[in-house]
Amino acid sequence: MESPGPANIRIITTLGHVDHGKTTLMDTLLAANNIISARMAGKMRYLDSREDEQERGITMESSAVSLKFQVLGHEKSPKTYIVNMIDTPGHVDFSTEVSTASRLCDGALVLVDVVEGVCTQTIAVLRQAWQDRLRPILVINKFDRLITELKLAPVEAHHHLTRLIEQVNAVMGSFFASERMEDDLRWREERERRLAKKKDQLADETDAAVNEGDEFQEKDDEDIYFAPERGNVIFASAIDGWGFRIGKFAQLYATKLGIKEANLRRVLWGDYFLDPKSKKVISYKHLRGRPLKSLFVQFVLENIWAVYDAVVLNPNQEKVAKIVTALNLKILPRDLRSKDTRNLLFLIFSQWLSLSTCVTQSVIDVVPAPPLAQRTRIPKMLYPDLYEATVDPKNKLEEDLFSANSAPDACVTAYVSKMFAVSAKDLPENKKKPITAEEMRAKAREARETRAAAEKNGEQTGQQTLTSTAIPYTPTPPPPENEHAKEASVEGAEVVLGFARLYSGTLRTGTTVYGLLPKYNAASEPTHPANVKNLVPITIDGLYIMMGRELVPVDVVRAGNIFAVRGLEGKVWRTATLCAPGESGISELSSDDHACLINLGGVNRAASPIVRVALEPAMPADMPKLVNGLKLLSQADPCVETFQQQTGEHVILTAGELHLERCLKDLKERFARVEIQASKPIVPFRETATKVSDMAPTKTPNALRGTIHGSSSSNIVKFTIRVSPLPKVILDFVLQNVSILKKLQHERRAKDSAEVHDKEEEQESENYGEVVRKPSVGPEQFWEALQKVCEETGGEWADVTERIWAFGPQKAGGCLLIDNRKSGVPFSLKRRLERIKAGDNEGEVMHKGARDFDVHVETGFQLATFQGPLCAEPVEGMAYIVESVEIDQENLEKEIEQNRMAQVTGSVISAVRDACRNGLLDWSPRLMLAMYVCDIQASTDVLGKVYAVVAKRRGRIVAEEMKEGTAFFNVTALLPVVESFGFADDIRKRTSGAASPQLVFSGYEILDQDPFWVPTTEEELEDLGEKADRSNIAKGYMDVVRERKGMFVDRKIVEFAEKQRTLKR
């Protein structure tokens, strides 16, 4: 495909909720490019290339296609444009595919179903487009449903559409408002910092303030909203192949009404009316009570309603013939007489209001070309905290990036946003090439010549007659063994390709470039130990233009294009930045090339994986194949995580049930190619404790609840720990800022960067089941803000910030270890971090000498919070207060002399762990369930069935609201993850497919039931009997987890033994 200049390239993605018509819209555009038949558009779903995608009717993997369009410019000369399009899934389980696609694009077609309106994923994708600074175009799809399903009149439809656009704009406005608040806060902090600096130089703060002339720059929000008159709203029906913008009708009616096209475009949407007497356009203020129809209803909607009425609702051939003649369309008489109304509708609309023309024109008009788009998008990638629209380039590399320079000497920068797997046999170089007509003729000529030679050389007449009709058989020598092996490997192998965009320069096959992995730190030198393993040379083995399920090989790719790249296997895991100083690549690693190195960072994961499943092959001998398959799967799927647990189990972490099904199918059929046995889904829980009225007596008499006295072996170390529930305000603040805590801990351990990276990678897999939260403060303000929250809480928590010893589990979580010892200075994490930041490590060493066992107490706390007492799940919302630690120095010295220090430290750790666990059990223990927020859209007739399914699975309805003008309800429910498996299928079966849920992980919620509760009072015994006929739900969940982990389960083997059992003879 010959590539035009960067100014004539557009890169867009389709975004929207599931089933809002993204793939159908893409079909129409593919039909316009003659890739598929126009009659099959909307039915074929060409970009859903997987078998399970076609069966389920939803997209699961994003796929790209490059389309070529010729558009008449203002000079009436045709211009060639290339539109690179990426079709993305709408299902919440595959939201990471949306993140990876939007990172590569400049614009987005945001599809909204006209009846369903703004749904959960619509808001999520609009937020993604906002964060990535994409230029969105709103496509209001399934317009035909207003006419055929809801049967609205044109006036009602106009009100409905106005309300829908207002809803979408409200979402955009909320993003703008939150960003402005953040910018304002950031600006104030920056200003205070500058004033503090100037205060040192100038006499006092008043002088500093006088010299401060920098004002806060207000931003205009006008260009972020969707407005039909501005050309960024398309009204469409992808299944019927039509779509229009206001400009299309302004063009049609401008001459007829004698109004300038630009003026008519401005008034064709909104409350503007045509005065029948003066033939002038008037606003609603001048109606004077007259029942006039708005211009949009009169000139746009009534015409569309008339076509649908004549063709579908009340078929009338005469009317159809009149419409066809009036619109000057070319439709064959046999099609006009056809009983297939959908086809006739498609033929009329595709000529009158062509969807592909409308979408292409709006993409060219609204979405900026790469050189313009990159001036605003690249600065945000390089400087995530930037709040200006753009910045000036600082060096040649940034100049090339901002202008999408594709000159031979321009720095090559490509961003690989994800990896995807294709079968080796589907690569163009491994496919059998079709024989051309010339080659067929040459083969036939050879056969004739062979036959003639055989006839000539025949010895007997009988033989001659035989040979005259037969071609002699010459056995071909068998191919060498390694050829067979090669063919077999190609047949079964999967090749991993990178899904990338070239931001600047020109990339050719065969060149060698630098590959920068996400953890490469641009602030350090490339020779820094932490950077060396994140900088790898990569040879480009192949470049391909993606055409849906097909790959087209190319030798060269220029800036501003999306492409697939081969040669990253074994070097790049998921994302990378490819860099080179010029088109020729790099010959050897030289220090001169370092100016071209830039790291465009990783992709943010939108949905955290929550469903964990352990896998094993049906045949133990196939374990290596499974391990290799898991490695391929986690590379090819950006949202899946695979790792080996400490128990030796191979575990797969997925975003939801549907995602899990797809991953298991891929493993069995593509990556591992072995039979696999999967465990039941492993769902995370959290453990906590609360204060209730009727608790058992305290474990330690005459002490506060939760107080536990403990000691190590031989009573060398004695300690007292008091456990208490953490106030909700403090817990919420800590959980909100867990990422800040991790950052602070990371800085603390950053003496040896390489070690830190390895530890981080190990911990990533362990710390699963967390909600992705946005921190409320920065690292500098964390302690200050925490102090403020504690002071507001009051009581014993008011001065706790200086005494926080550690956070847990894993040094960053919802539990606190507090040093409340009377003697000496408290072991404060805040002070330690401040000392390390200042570079003073001597104080730390002295501190360690004074309190030898502090580290071991902290280790015991970390173990106790990582594996709680109920079912060894992480603990949340508890404070562990160390009241005293006493050391018997005499006995300690004896142990050191006998070289038994290891036993002492080990016993301290286990004693502290047990004390922490027992302290929690002194309160009323509770399990916390992982919860899904479940959004269901259902019509009134199936609403009762939806409620029944939710109630059966221990969910609860949080909200329900009726969509105005429709018979649909939006139901929001909370559902435990542990009860959600099979929920989507169950709800679809009960409602005959009329309702489909979207499940999004929302966090943890306390199950208000004590797992150890048994009936004790007279009323309880009378109501439930000694055996507690009603099962304890919390105990049931706890026992299932304990059984899975191989822990002791208190279960009766024989129940109701006193009942009479009568055996039949």
N, C-alpha and C positions, 0 to 999 in steps of 0.2 A: 504494500500500500504506500504510494508516494505521499510523503508527509508535507503539508503546506507549512508556512511560517508559523511561529508561536502565536501570532496575533489572530490566526484563523483556527485555533484549537480551543475546545472547551472540554472541561472535565467535570462531570456531574454524577451524582448518585441519587437513587430513588429511596426515600425514607417514608416510613408510615407504620401504622398499626397492622397487625396480622389481618389478612383478608380484605385489605382496602384497595387492592387492584394494582399493585406495583408491577408484577410480572406480566399481567395482561397489557398494561400500558407499554411495556418494553416490546411485547409481541407486535404491537401496531407499528412501532418505530422500525423493528426488524423487517416487517412486511414492506415498509416504504423503501427499504434498502435492498429489496428482492432477495433477502436471505431465506424468508419463508413465504408461503402463499398468503395472499390477503384474506382468503376465505378461512384459513386456519388460524389467523391472528385472534388471540383471546382463548382459543380452544387448546392450542398446542403447548402453551407455556414453555417456549423453546429454551429459556435460560434455566428452567428446573431440570437439570440434566440427570439427576439421581433418580433411581427407580422409586425410592421411598418418598421423594418430593412429589413425584407424579401421583402416587397412590394417595397421599394425605392431602394434596392440593395446597401445600404451603412450602415456602422456600426455606432451606436450611443452611445453604452456603451462598456467600455472595459470589456473583460471577460477573465478569467484565466483557464488554463488547465495544469495538470501535466502529462507528458508522460514518459514512461519507455523505455529505449533503451539498447540493449546489443551490445557492440562494441568490436571487436577483438583488443586487445592491441598488443604491439610489441612482447610480450612473447607468442603470439598466444592463450592466454587464455581469454575467454570472460569476460568483465567487465560490470557491470550494472550501467547505469547512469540515473539519473532522471533530466529531463529538464522541469523546470517550465516556462511556456510561457504565456505572456499576449498579447492579440490582442487588439489594440487600434484603435479608429476612426481616419480618415484622414481629416474629415470636420472641417473647422476652428471654427464652433460654438461649437464643443466639444473638443477644444484643452486642456481644463482643465483636461479631462480624461487622456490625454497624460502625463501631468505633474504629476498626482497622480500615474500613472503606472510606469513612468521612475524612480521615487524616490525609488521604491522597487527593481529595477533590477540592474544587473551588466553589461549586454550587450544588444545590440540592433541590430535587422535585419532592416536596412534602405532600403526600397524598392523604386526603381525609375523605372518608365515606360520608356522603351528604346526609344520610339518615342516622348513622351511629355517632357522627360528630367527633369531638375531641376525646380520644381515649387515653389510657395510661401510657401506652407506647408512643402515642403522638407527642405527648409532652416530653417523654424521654428523648425522642429523636430530635425534637426542636431544640432541646437543651444541648444535645450533641452538636448540632449545626451551629448553635450560638457559640459554644466553647471553641470550636475549630474555625470560627469566622467564615463560615460558608455563606454564600448569597442564596437565600431560599426563594423558591417559587411555589406558591400554594396551588395545588391541583385539587379542586373539589370534584371528586369522582363519583361514579354510580348515580349520575344525575337522573337517569331513567327511572330510578326507584321512586322519585318524587311523583312521577306521572303514573307509572303502572302499579306501584305498590301502595303508596300513601294516598294516591289519587287527590293530590292537592290542586287547587286552582292556581293560575299564574300569580295572582296577588299574594296568596298565602305562601307560595314558594319563594317569592321575593323577600318576604319577612323572615322566612326560615333561613335563607342564604345570608341575609344581613346579620342575623343573630350568630350564625356559625362563624362568619369572618370576625365578628367582634370577640367571640370566644378564643379564637386562635390568636388574635391581637392581644388579648388579655394575658395570655401565656407569655408572649414575646415581651410585653410590658413588664411582667414580673421579673424576667431575667435582667432586663435593663435596670430596673430599680435596685435589685440586689447588687448588681455590679457597681452601680454608682455609689451605693453605701460603702462597699469595700474600698473603692477608689478614694472616697472622702476620708475614710479612716487611715488608709495608707498615706495619703497626702499630709494629714495632720501629724502622723508619726514622723514622717520625713522632715516636716517643717520644724517640729520640736527638736529633732536631732541637729538640724542646721543651726537653730537658735542657740542650742547648748554649745556648739562649736564656736559660734561668733561671740558668745558671752565670755569665753576665755580670752578672746583677742580684744574685744571692745570693753569699755568701762563697765557698763551694766546692761541689763536686759532691755531697757527702754531704747538705748542706742541700737541694740541688735534688732529690735522690732522695727525701728525707723528705717534701717537699711534693708529690711526684708520686703522686697517689692513683688514677690512671686504670688500671684493670685491663683485660687483654685479654678481650673478651667472647667466650665460647664459643658456637657456634651449635648448635642441635639439628638432627640430620639425619633425624629420624623421619618428617617429612611429605614427604620427597622420594621415598620408595620406593613401588613398586606393591604393593598387598596386596588380594586379592579381598574380604576382609571389610570393607575401608574403602570399597568401592564404586568404586574407580578402575581396575578390570580388567573388561573385557567379553570373554566367550567367544562367538565368533560364526562363522557360515558365511554370508558375504554372498551367495554364489551361490544358496544355498537359502533366503535371506531370514530367518534366525533368529539371535538373539543373546540372551544373558541375563547378569545379574549375580547374585551370590550372594543378594542381597536378594530376588529374585523367588522363589527356591525356599524361602527362609526364610519368606516370606509364605504360600506354598502349604502348608507342613508345620507351621507354628506351632500351629494349632488341633488338627491331627491328632495331634501328638506331645505336646501340652499343655505346650509350652515357649514362653516369651516370644519374640516375633519378634527383638528386639534381641539376646537371648542366643544364639538359634539362628544368627543371622547371624555371630556371632563364632566359632562352632565348626564351621560348615559347611565351612570350608576348613582344611586342615591335618590333622595326625594326631589326629583325634578320632573316637571310635567310640561306637556305641549298644550298651549292655549289654542283651542280649535278656531277661535275667531281671529286673533291677531297672528296666528302661526308662529308665535314666539315661545321660547322656553322660559317657564316661570318656576320659582321655588315654592315650597309648601306654604310660605307666608301669604302668597297672593292667590291661594285657592278660593278663598271666600266661601267655603262650604260646598264647592262643586265636587261631585264624585268623579274626578279625573283619575286615569290610570297613569302610573309613573312611566317615564320613557323606557326604562328597562323592561317593564311588563309589556308595554304596548308594542315595542319594536323587536324585542329579543324573545322573551318567554312565550308570547302568544304564537309566534311563528313555529317554535319548536313543539309546542303543545298541538298545533294544527297538524304537523307531520305525524306525530305519534297517534293522534286521534284517527287520521285517515288510513294509517297503515296497520296499527296494532289494535287499538281499543275498539274502533268501529270500522272495520275494513271497508273502503269505498274506492273502487278503481278509478272512477271519474275524478274524484278529488285528487287522488295521487297523480293522475295524468296532468291535471291543472298545475299542481305544485311543481312537477318535473318541468313543465313548459315554462312556468313563471321564473323558475330558478335557472333555466337554460342548461339543464343537465343532460348528459348522454347516457340513457339507460335503454337496454334492448327491450323490445316488446314482450319477449318471452319471460324476462325477469319481472316486468310489470304485472304479468298475468300469474306469476308464481304464487303458490300457496305458502311458501316459506317467507313469512312476514319479517323475520329477523334479518334475513339476507337482503330483502328489498330495503329495509330500514338502513342497513349497513351501506348499500350502494348509494342511496340518496345522500346520506350524511357524509360519507367519505369523499364525495365530490363537492358537496356544498361547504361543510365545516370539517375539513380534514384534520384529524387529531395530530398526525405526524408533522404536518406543516406548522400547525399552531405551536406544538411543543418545541420544535426545532427553532422557530423564529423567536420564541420567548427566551429560550436558552441563549441564543446568540445576542439578544438585546439586553437581557438582565444579568447573566453570569459573565464576570470579567474574564478576559483572556489571561493565560498564565503570567505574562510579564506584569499585568496590572494587579492580579490577585495576589501574587507572591510578595508584593510590596507591603501588604497588610497582614498576610498569613505567616510569612517566614519570621518576622520579628517576634511574633507571639510564640512560635516554636522555640526560637533561640533564647528568648527572655520571657519565661512564663509569667513573671510578675509585672510585665509591661502593661501600663494602662493608657498609653498614647496609641493613636491609630497606627502610626508607623514611626520608624526612626531612620536617621541617615546611616548609610553603610559605613562601617569603620575601616574596611580593608577590601582588597580585590575580591576575595572569596564572597563577602557579603554583597558586593556590587553585582557579581555574576548571579548570585541567588535571587536578589531582589528584582533583577531584570530578565530572568530566565534566559541568560545568554547561552547560545549554542555554538559559538565560534570555536575553532579547533584549539585555541589557547585558553579557553574558559575552563575554570575548575569544574571537574565532574562531581556532582553531588546527587546521589539517588537515595531514596528512603524505601527500605523494604518493610512494609507494615505487617506482613504475615507470611507464613509458608503454607503451601498447599500441595497435596500429593496427587499425581496423575499416574495412571498405569503406563509402564515403559512402552507397551505396544501402541499406546495412543499418541506418542511423540511423533511429530511429522517425519523425522529421519528414519523411524522404525516401521512406518506404514508402507504397505505395498503400493507402488505407484501404478495408477491406471495406464493401460497400454494406449498409445495414440493411434490414430488411423494409419499413419505412415508406417509405424512399427508393425501393425497387423498385416499391411500389404507386403512388407518385406518378408514376414514369416511365411505367408502364403506362397510367395515367389520361391522361397527356399524349399518348401515342401514339394512344389511342382518339379523343381529341378532335380530333387532327390528321386522322385518317382520316375522321371524320364531316364535318369542314369540307371536305375534298377531295371527298367524295361530293356534298355540297350544291352546290359550285361547278362540278361537271362539266358541260361543254357538250354532249357527244354521249353517246348511250346506251352505245355500244361502249366509249367511254373511261370512262364511269361504272362499267361492270362491272369494267374493269381497275383503276381507282383504288379500287374498293371493297375489293380484296384486297391492294393494295400501299400501302406507306407512301411518301410522296413523298421524294425524295432532295434534301436541301439541302446543298450542299458547304460544309464549314466552312472559314473563311478560314485560310490557312497561318499558323502561329505566327511571330512575329518571329525574325530570325536569332539574336539573342542568347539566346532561349529554347532553341533547338536546341543552341547551344554549352553552355548551362548544363546541359541534360540529359546531354549527352555527358560533360561534366566530372564530373558526379555519378556517372555510370555507372562511370568508370574510377578516380576519385580514392580515396585512402586518407586517413582522418582519424585523427589521433593524439589519444587520450584519456588522461587520468591515472587511475591506479588508486590510490585514496586512502581514508583513514579520517579522520573528523572527531573530534578529541579533546575539543574544547570549543566552545560557542557554537552558533549556527544559521547555516547557509549557504543563501543564496537565489540563484536565477538572476538575472542582470542586475547583481549587485553587483560592485563593484571591490574587490579585496583586494591586499595586498602579497604578492609571491612571493619567498621567500628561497632563493637557490640554495645548494648544499652548501658553497661556499667562503666564505659570509658569516660574518664573525667577530663574534660577539655581544659580545665584550669591547671592541671599538672602536665608535666612534660611527657611525651610519648614513651620515653625511656624509663619512666617511673615504674617501680615493680608492680603496682596495682594496674597500670595501663598496658603493660607488655602483653599480658594474656588476653586483653580485650581489643587488641589491634592485630588483625590477621590479614595476610595477603590472599586475595581471592582471584582466581582466573575465571573470566566469563566464558563458560563453555557453550552457551546458547542464549539467544534473545528471541522472544516470541511476542507477537501481538495476540491478545486474547479475543477470540470471537465466540463467546459463550462456551460451548463444550469443545470447540476446535481451537487448535493453536496454529498460528501462521508464523513460520520462521522468518526472521529478518536479520540482516547483517549489522544494521546500525539503528540506534534510537536517538532522537534529538530531544532537547529540553522541552518539557511541557507535555510529555506523553506518559501513558500508563503501559506497563509491559510486564512480561514474566521473564525471569532470569534463571538460568541453570548454572550450577557450579558452586552453590552455597552449601551443599550437603556435607555434613560433618564439620562445618565451620560456623554456620549461623544457626542459632536455635530457633528463634521466632522473629525477632526484629533486628535490623542493623542499618547503618548508614554506609553506603559505598562512596568512597572519595578517591579522587586522583587529580594530579595537578593539571592534566590536559587530556586531549583525545587519545594520545598515544599510551596513556596509562603509566605504570611505574615499571622500571626495569629491575631495580633492586631497592631495598629499603634505605633511603638516604635522608639526611637531616633537612635537605632543601625542600622536601615535599611536605613538611609539617604545617606549612601555612595553609594547605588545602584541607586539613583535617577538621571536621566539625561533627558533633554528635546531636542528631535531631531527636534523641530521646526515645522512650518507650511509649506504648499505647496504654492509656488508662483503661482498666477493666471496669465495665459498667455494672455487671452482675457478678457477685461473689459466688464461686462454686460452693454448693452446700450439700449435695448428695454424694455420699462416699460409698463405694462398693469394692469389696475384695474379690480378686479374680484368681482362678487357677485353671490350668488346662485339664481337659478330661483325661488325657494320657500324660502322666508325669514326665515322660521323655520329651514332650513338646515344650517344656518350660523355656528353653532358650529362644524358641520361636515367639512365645508370648512376650518375653522381655523385649525382644527386638521390635515386635509389633506395637507394644506400648510406647516405645521410644518414638517410632514413626507417627503414631497417633497424636502424641502430645506436641509433636512438631507441626503436624498438619492442621490441628485444631487449636485456635488461639485461646479458647476458653477452658480447655480441659487441663487437668493436672494429674500426672502419674508419678508415683514414688513407691518405695519399699518401706513399710513400717518397721519399727524395731522388732516386732514379732516375726518378721520375715515375709509377711503377706504383701502381695503386690496390689496396690490400691489405686483406684481411679476416682477422681473428684470431678463432678459435672455440675452444670448450672440448674438442672431440673430433670424431671422424669423423661421428657421427650428427648432431651439432649443425651441422656444416658442410653436410651434405646438406640439412638443413631450411632453412638460411640461403640456399643457392643456389636452392632451390625457391621460397622467398618472393620472392627478387630477380627471378627470371624471370617469376613468375606474378602478383605483387601490386605490388611497389614500383617496379621499373624497367620491367617489361613489354617487355623486349627479350631477344634471344638473347645468352647470355653464354658466353665461353670462359674456363675456369678453368685455371690452371697446376697442375702437380703440387704437392702440399702441401710447403711450405717448412718444414723442421724445424730448430730451433736446435741448434747444437753448442757446445761450449766447448773451448778449447785449453789445454794445460798441458805440463809436462815432468817427467820423473822421473829418478832416479839408478839406472842399471843397471850390471851388471858389465862388459859388453863395449861400451864407448862409443868413438867415434872420438877421436883425439888432440885436445887443446884447440886452439881457433882462435888464442889468443894464447899463444905459447911462454913458459915459465917464469912462468906466472901461474896463479892459481886458476881452476878451470873456470867458464866463464860470464863471464869478464872480457873486455870489449871496449873498445879505445881508439878514440875517434872525434874528429872535428874538423869545424868548419864550413868554409865556403869561405874561401880565403886563410889558413887556420889561425888565424883571429882567436880562436876559442874552441876549446880542446882539453879533452876530458873523458874520464874512465874510469868505466864502469858495469859492475858485476858482477851477474849474474842468478843467483838461487838458488831452488830449490823451497821454498815456505813450509811449515813444520811443520804437520802435520794439525790439531793442537790449536788453533793460532792461526787457521788457515783456518776451521775449524768455528765458532769463536767469532765471527769477523768476519762470516761468512755468516749466522749466526743473528741478528746485530744490525744487518743492513744498514739496516733501517727507522730505527734509532736514529741511524746515521750520516747518513742523509738528513735527519733532523730537525735534527741539529747543523749540517749544511751550510746548511739552509734558514734557520736563525737567523743564520748568518754572512752570508748574502746579503740578509737581510730589511730592508735600509735602504730599498729601494724595493719595497714589497710588490707593486705592480701588475706590475712587471717579473718578479718571482719567479713569480707565478701563471702568466704567459705561458710562462716557461721551463719550468715544471713540466709544463704541458700538452703542450709540444713533446716533453719527454723521456719522458712516459708511454708513448707509442707505441714508442719506441726500446727501452726496457728491458723487453722481453717475454721470456717463457720462464723467468721466475723462480718459485721455489716460494714460496708465501705462508707465511712463518715467523713464529712468535711470539717477540719479543725476550726474552732471558734476563735483561737488566738494564735499568734506566732510564737516561735521558740523563745524569743526574748521576753515576752510578756507572760509566759506560762506560769511561773511561780507567783508573780504579782497577782494574776487573775485567780489562781487557786487560793491565795491568802484571803482575797476579797470574799470568795465563796464561803470559805471556812468561817470568817468573821460574821458573815450574814447568818450562818447556821447557829453560831453561838455555843454556849455550854463548854464542854471539854474539847470541842473541835476548834475553838476560836484561834488558838495559837499552835495548831498541829503542823503547819507547813514546815517550820524549822526543825520539827522532830520526825519528819518522814524519813525512814531508814531505807525503804525500798518499795517498789510497786511489784505486783505479781498477778497472775502467773507469767513466766517468761520475761520478767523485768519490765513489762508494760501491759497492765491489765487493770481490772476493776477491784483489786484488793490492795490494802495498804499495810505495811509493817511499820509500826510507830515505836520510837524509842522513848520510853517513859521512865527510864532509870533515874533515881534521885542523884546518884554520884556522877560527877564529871560532866563534860560537854556532850550533848546528845549526838549520836552517830547520824549526821544529817546528809542526805543525798544531795540536797541543794548546795550545801557548802562544798561537798566533794567536787561536784560539777564545776562550781565557780573556781575552785583551786586549780583543777585540771585545765580549765579555759585560760587561767592566768599563767599556766606553765609551772606552778609550784607543786612539786610532788613530794617534797621533804616532809611537810606536815602530815601527809598521808601515811608515810612510813612510820613516823612516830606514833601516830594513831593506832597503827596495826600492832605495834609493840605493846601498847598499853592494854589493848583488848584483843587477845589472841583468838577468842572464839566467836567474834562478831560475824565473820564470814560464814562460819558453819551454821550459826543461827539463821542467817539469811537464806542459806541453801535449804535448810529444813523447811523454812516458810515457803520457798519457791516450790519445793516438792509437794507440800501440803495443799497449796493453791492450784497446782497443775493437775493433781489427782485428788479429788475430794473424798470424803468418807462414805458418801452414799453409793456411788457407782464409778469412782475413779474418773470423773469428768471435771473440767476446770471449775474453780470457785469464782463467784462474782459478788461484789457488794458487801465484803466483810473487812473489818479492820482488826489486825492482830497487834495488840499493845503489849510490848515487853516491859513488865513492871520491875523485874530484877534479874540479874545474872550473878551468881556467886561462884567463885572458883577456889577449890581447896588446893593452895599452892604446894603444900607439903606432899600430898599424895600425887599431885601432877608431876613434881620433880622426880619422884620414884618411878612413875610410868615412863618418863623421858629417859631415865637411866637404863631401864629395861627395854628400851626401844619399842614401846607399845603405844606410841602416840597415835598411830593410824586407827587402832581400836577405839581410843578415846574420842577422836574427832568423829568417827563413824557413829558411835553411840550417841553423841550430842546431836548430830543431824537427825537420826531416826527418832530420838526422844522429842526434839522440837516438832518434827513432823506429826508425831502421834498426839502431842499436846494441842497443836493447832486443830487437828481433826476432832479431837474430843471436845475442845472449846466450842466448835461449831455445833456439835450435837447437843450441847447444853441448852441451846436455844431451840426453837421449833424448826427443824430442817425442811427445806423445800426444794423441789426440782424446778428448773426453768426450761420451758419448752421452746425450741426454735419455731418461729411463726412465719407463715406466708400471709401477705396481703393478697386477697383473691378478688379480682374484678370480673364480674359476670354481667353480660348484657343479655337480658331475656325479655320476651314479650309477656303480656299479662297472663296469657293462658298457661304458661309453663312456670310461672313464678313460684307457685306452691311446691312444685316438684324440686325446684332449685333449693328452696328453704329446707325441704326434707333431707336432701343429700348432704347439705352443709351441717345440719343438726346431727345427722347420723355419724358424721366424722368429727364430732366434738368441736365444730367450728361455731362462730357466733357472728351474726349480721351486725355490722358496724353502721352502715348507712345505706339508704336506698333513695333514689330520686328518679322521677319520671322525666324523660326527655320531652320537652315541649313539642307539640305538633306531631308526635309519634306515639305508637303503642308500646314503646320500649322502656324498660326500667334499667337503671344502672345500679347494680347491687355490689356493695363492698363488704367483704367478710374477712374475718381473721381465722386462719386454719392452722392447726399444728402440722409441722412438716412431717412428723412421724405418722400422721393419719392421712397424708395427701397422696400416697401412692395408689394409682388407679382412680383418683378423684375425677380427672378430666374425662376418662372413658365412662365412668359411672354417670356423670352429669349429662354427657352426650346421649347415653342410652336412655336415661329416664326422660329426657326432653326431646327425644327423636332428632337430635342434632340441632335443636333450635337455640341452645345456649352453649357457649364455649368459654371456659375460664382462662384467665391469665394470672399466673402465680408469681409473685415477687417476694423474695426473702426480706423480712422487715426487722428482724432482731429477735430478742428473747422476752418471754413473758412468764411470770411466776404461775405455777399450777398450785392454787391455794388448797393443798391437801397434804397432810403429813404422811409420808410413806410408811411410818411406823404406827399409825393410828389403829387402835382396835377398840371395839365397843366396851365401855367400862361402867358408865352410869346405868341406873335402873331403866331409864327411858330408852337409852340406846340398846340395851340388852333385850328389852321388850319389843322394840321396833325391828331390830336386825337379828336377834338371836346370838348365841355365843359364837357361832361360826362366821358372823358378819356376812349374811347372804349377799349383800351388795359388795362387789369386789372393789378394792382400793386401787383406783386408777394409777396413782403415783407409784404405789408399790409394784404394780404390773409393769410400768415402764422401767422402773429401777431394776427389777429382777431380770428383765430381758437383756438389759445392758450388762448386768453382772454375769449372767450366763454366757453371753458372747465373749466376755473378757476372761472367762475361766475362774471367776471369783465364787465364793461360797454363796449359795442361794437358800434362804430359809423357806423351804417348800414342803408341805405335807405330802407324803407318798400316798397315804390312805386318808380320804376325807369321808365324813359321815359314816364311820365304821359301825355305829350302833343301829343303822337302818337295817331292816330285815331284807335279806336277799333270798327270794324263792326261786329255786332252779326248776325249770320245766323238765318233765320226764321225757 
